């Protein structure tokens, strides 16, 4: 039973400002933060668990004499508000503000000790102005760029998705299927910070599971890039391999079906029809679906030969479904004797399998391989002086040295992480501050003209990008030459908003600049950060990258945003589940067949979320027992 007038005490705390924080260098600081929420309109028990942890830590640190910063705000851009405007009418701004008012009332009723004076919302032009300023600085420094590229496209959401936002071949937001589509898009080159992002994991207290997930996503691999000539052509094929010690075992080269060289090699030949049939099947397939189908090895001969860079031997060129144009060079050297995938492919198509490594020194180099030998071994059957008998790193070094000596290869480090695709064909996000001029090309909006605000005269009918319907937004003069031009209509990925909000909290009322660097340097890093492990490979990598990139542009002196991370676990509730598609669906599908494959739906325990609708509100418990 409730025994205390909690609301009166909460109001007294608020009136006294006892949770407000101020820059005070005389006291040790402690910055406590939870990942800021999307304002869905209703708080659920997942929020309660997360915020209760942060609140307990913040109160404990205050009692220990720390100057505690514990702010709250809202990750308020995003597709749900825009989709609601399409479905129900109204405007995303009004829907978002209404939802924010509702969830703010609920959060305050819980009595958490937030400093509400620092509250921010990412859809506020006073906030996203700085998103735009950072983007223009990235653009001028070469970190942001525009490129025509194959992208992940969700038809249901009418937008592009970053690789990290494709889950099991489906959109992370709506569960709809994702396909490949060629479009001109804006990217931020996060790959320039790959090594620093990897090294930094050793300096911060992240859970081991998160550290391993980020290490895997960054995907550092050391090896060699090797150049193969093409018989009868001036073109070359470059491949990356982590196993140059197997170079003498290459018995075919495999190109991605959509590799630009593939079409050149078969054009006008008897091999063109088979290549085109394969190309048409796989070129539009999402990367996930390609990877999911790797067990089904398919290939076609292109009827041409590559030239081995050291022996001069002719090697047949094939196209294979297991090679992706977006990974590495889009070509691989196939060594069936020492790679399981290549072994299976060679057996399927009757291609040669050659042993060039043996497990034991002095072993029989002519023993037939019953399966690929993939471990380090002693080199054999090279046919050249100086290689046979070499082992492991020494073998790899010997081959790379030989390649470099003849100008056919070099040592290289490759990364799995790709440039961050930030373009979204949506309305409810930060407008990308670029003007397209026929004379001057892509021109950044001058900083004194920021923010470029979202217009209100748009049509939400679910067809294409709503910004395309606003003439007042589209038409603008070029900032450089003054001639009529056109604004960029893509908006930024909402993960841009959450990549620096923790910095803005440190100086949230400063409308003259992004934040005062001295104040940011005082409060940062976040000492305790609490949120879900599902953000390990998106938000947490992007936030670490933004902190480093802004540091290099002179905005602060901070290397890492978060000292300690707690992944608090999840509060779950049942939701419909399709086993064949491996997809969890909103509760509105309960009792219905799967919308993707028509199978009967089961149920699984899933994280509470507004998008699934499997939430439980804390209001009844508060009414009965009180927030405490």
Secondary structure as GFF3:
##gff-version 3
##sequence-region A 1 628
A	DSSP	alpha_helix	6	16	.	.	.	ID=ss1
A	DSSP	beta_strand	29	34	.	.	.	ID=ss2
A	DSSP	alpha_helix	45	63	.	.	.	ID=ss3
A	DSSP	beta_strand	67	69	.	.	.	ID=ss4
A	DSSP	alpha_helix	79	88	.	.	.	ID=ss5
A	DSSP	alpha_helix	92	109	.	.	.	ID=ss6
A	DSSP	three_ten_helix	116	118	.	.	.	ID=ss7
A	DSSP	alpha_helix	125	141	.	.	.	ID=ss8
A	DSSP	beta_strand	144	154	.	.	.	ID=ss9
A	DSSP	beta_strand	159	161	.	.	.	ID=ss10
A	DSSP	three_ten_helix	163	165	.	.	.	ID=ss11
A	DSSP	beta_strand	166	167	.	.	.	ID=ss12
A	DSSP	beta_strand	170	171	.	.	.	ID=ss13
A	DSSP	beta_strand	178	188	.	.	.	ID=ss14
A	DSSP	three_ten_helix	190	193	.	.	.	ID=ss15
A	DSSP	alpha_helix	194	200	.	.	.	ID=ss16
A	DSSP	alpha_helix	208	218	.	.	.	ID=ss17
A	DSSP	beta_strand	221	230	.	.	.	ID=ss18
A	DSSP	beta_strand	233	241	.	.	.	ID=ss19
A	DSSP	three_ten_helix	244	249	.	.	.	ID=ss20
A	DSSP	beta_strand	252	256	.	.	.	ID=ss21
A	DSSP	alpha_helix	260	266	.	.	.	ID=ss22
A	DSSP	alpha_helix	272	282	.	.	.	ID=ss23
A	DSSP	alpha_helix	287	292	.	.	.	ID=ss24
A	DSSP	beta_strand	299	307	.	.	.	ID=ss25
A	DSSP	beta_strand	314	320	.	.	.	ID=ss26
A	DSSP	beta_strand	331	334	.	.	.	ID=ss27
A	DSSP	alpha_helix	340	349	.	.	.	ID=ss28
A	DSSP	beta_strand	357	358	.	.	.	ID=ss29
A	DSSP	beta_strand	378	379	.	.	.	ID=ss30
A	DSSP	alpha_helix	392	405	.	.	.	ID=ss31
A	DSSP	beta_strand	409	414	.	.	.	ID=ss32
A	DSSP	beta_strand	420	421	.	.	.	ID=ss33
A	DSSP	beta_strand	423	424	.	.	.	ID=ss34
A	DSSP	beta_strand	434	437	.	.	.	ID=ss35
A	DSSP	beta_strand	441	444	.	.	.	ID=ss36
A	DSSP	three_ten_helix	447	449	.	.	.	ID=ss37
A	DSSP	three_ten_helix	466	469	.	.	.	ID=ss38
A	DSSP	alpha_helix	471	474	.	.	.	ID=ss39
A	DSSP	beta_strand	475	477	.	.	.	ID=ss40
A	DSSP	beta_strand	484	487	.	.	.	ID=ss41
A	DSSP	beta_strand	491	492	.	.	.	ID=ss42
A	DSSP	three_ten_helix	497	499	.	.	.	ID=ss43
A	DSSP	alpha_helix	501	504	.	.	.	ID=ss44
A	DSSP	three_ten_helix	505	507	.	.	.	ID=ss45
A	DSSP	alpha_helix	517	523	.	.	.	ID=ss46
A	DSSP	beta_strand	528	531	.	.	.	ID=ss47
A	DSSP	three_ten_helix	533	535	.	.	.	ID=ss48
A	DSSP	alpha_helix	539	552	.	.	.	ID=ss49
A	DSSP	beta_strand	565	567	.	.	.	ID=ss50
A	DSSP	beta_strand	572	578	.	.	.	ID=ss51
A	DSSP	beta_strand	583	584	.	.	.	ID=ss52
A	DSSP	three_ten_helix	587	589	.	.	.	ID=ss53
A	DSSP	beta_strand	602	607	.	.	.	ID=ss54
A	DSSP	alpha_helix	619	625	.	.	.	ID=ss55
###
